[in-house]
Amino acid sequence: MYYIEMRPSEIREAVKRNVPVIIPAGAVEYHGPHLPVGTDFLIADIVVRKIEERCECVVFPPLPFSSTMFWAAGPEEGEFDFDPDALFVYAREIFRGIVKVGFRRIYVLQHHQGNEGLPALVLKRAAVEVIREVGKAWGEGWGRTPYGELPNPGIFDMIRIAHIDSFSEYASDCSERIPIGHGGRGETQLIMSEYPDRVKLDELKSLEGNMPEWLKDAYLANRDDGRWWIEFCVNGWVRELRDI
């Protein structure tokens, strides 16, 4: 279900049944001449769309912009360095609104700079502020209330900022992890999985003799591998969202 397409009665029913909310988030950033500038967001969106097809959830409008610090390129190549303070205020207001509507399980699937990158930290800060507001509204000493009698017993996990494979089950600590990188093989094949026509490997020739290290393995991208890793990530998220 997509929130902006839902009628009020459907929203109330989803709240009543504690249906989880999920928000795709990324960045608009140069990923080489062969990939879209929205690669980070597109990867998050691919996973979210597939989750929605297989698992009951409410998909909210995305957060496509975040800080890039112009790490990879400048605005002349399409990159946005979005002010972290602006993202914080915007995300905080979205979280506040979702909580006021009544949802209690909120997830952001954020794909840019990993779990400890600047965007994740900004979104976590916004989540912390809203969680603190909710708890304080219960009055002093609410921790003495029997767990099951709290309006939201899972308050500290009410808003979770996660990565595409945060809930995936690797066979062991030594198992191969999903290749990500920046514009290289990992992200190139993830985009290939759903948008093969938007990947132009021939464009990499324009960088011959001056190619950044992070792009040198882009030629190794394989669409089937990209599809496999997308499915791997989706499976993990579906297990998480179905666990009520």
C-alpha positions as CSV (number, residue, x, y, z in Angstrom):
1,M,0.0,0.0,0.0
2,Y,1.2,3.5,-0.9
3,Y,0.2,6.1,1.7
4,I,-0.7,8.8,-0.7
5,E,-3.1,6.4,-2.5
6,M,-4.9,5.3,0.7
7,R,-8.3,6.4,1.9
8,P,-8.8,7.5,5.5
9,S,-10.6,4.3,6.4
10,E,-7.7,2.2,5.0
11,I,-5.2,4.2,7.0
12,R,-7.2,3.7,10.2
13,E,-7.3,0.0,9.6
14,A,-3.6,-0.2,8.9
15,V,-2.9,1.6,12.2
16,K,-5.2,-0.7,14.1
17,R,-3.4,-3.7,12.8
18,N,0.0,-2.2,13.4
19,V,1.1,-2.4,9.8
20,P,4.7,-1.3,9.4
21,V,5.7,1.9,7.5
22,I,8.7,2.0,5.2
23,I,10.4,5.0,3.6
24,P,13.0,4.7,0.8
25,A,15.9,7.2,1.2
26,G,19.1,8.0,-0.7
27,A,21.0,10.8,-2.4
28,V,21.4,12.5,-5.7
29,E,25.1,12.1,-6.5
30,Y,27.6,11.4,-9.3
31,H,28.2,7.7,-9.6
32,G,30.3,7.8,-12.7
33,P,29.3,8.6,-16.3
34,H,27.6,5.2,-16.7
35,L,25.0,5.5,-14.0
36,P,22.1,7.7,-13.1
37,V,22.7,10.5,-10.5
38,G,19.8,9.0,-8.5
39,T,21.6,5.6,-8.1
40,D,21.5,5.5,-4.3
41,F,17.8,6.4,-4.2
42,L,16.9,4.1,-7.0
43,I,18.5,1.1,-5.2
44,A,16.5,1.8,-2.1
45,D,13.4,2.3,-4.1
46,I,13.9,-1.0,-6.0
47,V,14.1,-2.9,-2.7
48,V,11.1,-1.1,-1.2
49,R,8.9,-1.7,-4.2
50,K,9.7,-5.4,-4.1
51,I,9.0,-5.5,-0.4
52,E,5.6,-3.9,-0.9
53,E,4.8,-6.6,-3.5
54,R,5.4,-9.4,-1.0
55,C,4.7,-8.1,2.4
56,E,1.9,-5.9,3.9
57,C,3.4,-2.5,4.6
58,V,2.6,1.2,4.0
59,V,5.1,2.9,1.7
60,F,5.5,6.6,2.4
61,P,6.9,9.2,-0.1
62,P,10.7,9.0,-0.4
63,L,13.6,11.0,1.0
64,P,15.7,11.3,-2.2
65,F,18.1,14.0,-1.1
66,S,20.9,14.0,1.5
67,S,24.4,15.4,2.1
68,T,27.1,14.3,-0.3
69,M,29.7,16.9,0.5
70,F,30.4,16.9,-3.2
71,W,32.6,13.9,-2.6
72,A,32.4,12.4,-6.1
73,A,31.7,15.5,-8.2
74,G,30.2,18.9,-8.4
75,P,26.8,20.3,-9.5
76,E,28.0,20.5,-13.1
77,E,27.7,16.7,-13.1
78,G,24.3,16.7,-11.5
79,E,25.3,16.2,-7.8
80,F,23.4,17.8,-4.9
81,D,25.0,18.5,-1.5
82,F,21.8,18.7,0.5
83,D,22.0,20.6,3.8
84,P,21.9,18.0,6.8
85,D,19.9,20.5,8.8
86,A,17.2,20.7,6.2
87,L,17.1,16.9,6.0
88,F,16.8,16.7,9.8
89,V,13.9,19.1,10.0
90,Y,12.1,17.5,7.1
91,A,12.6,14.0,8.4
92,R,11.6,15.0,11.9
93,E,8.3,16.5,10.7
94,I,7.6,13.4,8.6
95,F,8.3,11.1,11.6
96,R,6.1,13.3,13.9
97,G,3.3,13.2,11.4
98,I,3.5,9.4,11.0
99,V,3.4,9.0,14.7
100,K,0.4,11.3,15.1
101,V,-1.5,9.3,12.5
102,G,-0.9,6.4,14.8
103,F,1.7,4.1,13.2
104,R,4.1,2.5,15.6
105,R,6.6,0.6,13.4
106,I,8.5,3.0,11.1
107,Y,11.4,2.0,9.0
108,V,13.7,4.1,6.7
109,L,15.6,2.1,4.1
110,Q,18.5,4.5,3.6
111,H,21.1,3.8,0.9
112,H,23.9,6.3,1.0
113,Q,27.2,6.3,2.9
114,G,26.1,3.2,4.9
115,N,24.7,2.7,8.4
116,E,27.1,5.2,10.0
117,G,27.3,7.8,7.2
118,L,26.1,11.4,7.6
119,P,22.6,10.8,6.2
120,A,22.0,7.9,8.6
121,L,23.2,9.9,11.6
122,V,20.9,12.8,10.6
123,L,17.9,10.5,10.3
124,K,18.7,8.8,13.6
125,R,18.9,12.2,15.2
126,A,15.4,13.1,13.9
127,A,14.1,9.7,15.1
128,V,15.6,10.2,18.6
129,E,13.9,13.6,18.9
130,V,10.5,12.2,18.0
131,I,10.9,9.1,20.2
132,R,11.9,11.3,23.1
133,E,8.8,13.5,22.6
134,V,6.5,10.5,22.6
135,G,8.0,9.1,25.8
136,K,7.9,12.4,27.7
137,A,4.3,12.8,26.8
138,W,3.5,9.7,28.9
139,G,4.5,11.7,32.0
140,E,7.2,11.2,34.6
141,G,8.0,7.6,35.7
142,W,6.4,5.9,32.8
143,G,9.1,3.3,33.0
144,R,7.2,1.9,36.0
145,T,4.1,1.1,33.9
146,P,3.8,-2.6,33.1
147,Y,5.3,-3.2,29.7
148,G,2.1,-4.4,28.0
149,E,0.2,-1.4,29.2
150,L,2.3,1.2,27.5
151,P,0.8,2.9,24.4
152,N,3.8,1.6,22.5
153,P,5.8,-1.0,24.3
154,G,8.4,-1.0,21.5
155,I,9.1,2.8,21.7
156,F,12.8,2.5,21.4
157,D,12.5,0.6,18.1
158,M,9.6,2.7,16.9
159,I,11.7,4.4,14.2
160,R,14.5,2.4,12.7
161,I,17.1,3.6,10.1
162,A,18.4,0.6,8.2
163,H,20.4,-0.4,5.2
164,I,19.3,-2.6,2.4
165,D,20.9,-5.7,4.0
166,S,20.3,-4.8,7.7
167,F,17.9,-7.7,8.1
168,S,19.6,-10.2,5.7
169,E,20.8,-13.5,7.1
170,Y,24.4,-14.3,6.0
171,A,25.5,-18.0,6.4
172,S,28.4,-17.0,8.6
173,D,30.6,-14.1,9.6
174,C,32.9,-15.2,6.7
175,S,30.2,-15.2,4.1
176,E,30.5,-12.8,1.2
177,R,28.7,-9.5,2.0
178,I,26.7,-7.6,-0.6
179,P,29.1,-5.6,-2.8
180,I,28.2,-1.9,-2.7
181,G,31.1,0.5,-3.2
182,H,30.4,3.7,-5.1
183,G,29.4,3.3,-8.7
184,G,31.5,0.2,-9.1
185,R,30.5,-3.4,-9.7
186,G,28.1,-3.6,-6.7
187,E,25.9,-0.6,-7.4
188,T,26.2,-0.9,-11.2
189,Q,24.7,-4.4,-11.1
190,L,22.0,-3.5,-8.6
191,I,20.9,-0.8,-11.0
192,M,21.2,-3.2,-13.9
193,S,18.8,-5.6,-12.1
194,E,15.8,-3.2,-12.8
195,Y,17.1,-0.4,-15.0
196,P,19.4,-2.1,-17.6
197,D,18.7,0.6,-20.1
198,R,20.0,3.3,-17.7
199,V,23.5,1.7,-17.4
200,K,25.9,2.7,-20.2
201,L,29.2,1.0,-19.5
202,D,30.7,2.4,-22.7
203,E,30.5,5.9,-21.1
204,L,33.3,4.8,-18.7
205,K,35.7,5.1,-21.7
206,S,35.6,8.9,-21.2
207,L,37.5,8.4,-18.0
208,E,40.4,6.2,-19.4
209,G,43.6,7.4,-17.9
210,N,41.8,9.3,-15.1
211,M,39.4,6.8,-13.6
212,P,38.8,6.9,-9.8
213,E,39.7,3.7,-8.0
214,W,36.1,3.2,-7.0
215,L,34.9,2.8,-10.6
216,K,37.6,0.4,-11.9
217,D,35.5,-2.8,-11.2
218,A,32.3,-1.5,-12.8
219,Y,33.0,-3.5,-15.9
220,L,32.6,-6.7,-13.8
221,A,28.9,-5.9,-13.1
222,N,26.5,-8.7,-13.9
223,R,22.8,-8.3,-14.0
224,D,22.0,-11.7,-12.7
225,D,24.2,-11.1,-9.7
226,G,22.4,-7.8,-9.1
227,R,19.1,-9.6,-9.2
228,W,20.3,-12.2,-6.7
229,W,21.5,-9.6,-4.2
230,I,18.3,-7.6,-4.5
231,E,16.3,-10.7,-3.8
232,F,18.6,-11.5,-0.9
233,C,18.0,-8.1,0.7
234,V,14.2,-8.2,0.0
235,N,14.0,-11.6,1.8
236,G,15.6,-10.1,4.9
237,W,13.3,-7.1,5.0
238,V,10.2,-9.2,4.5
239,R,11.1,-11.4,7.4
240,E,11.6,-8.4,9.6
241,L,8.3,-6.6,8.6
242,R,6.3,-9.8,9.0
243,D,7.6,-10.3,12.6
244,I,5.0,-8.6,14.7
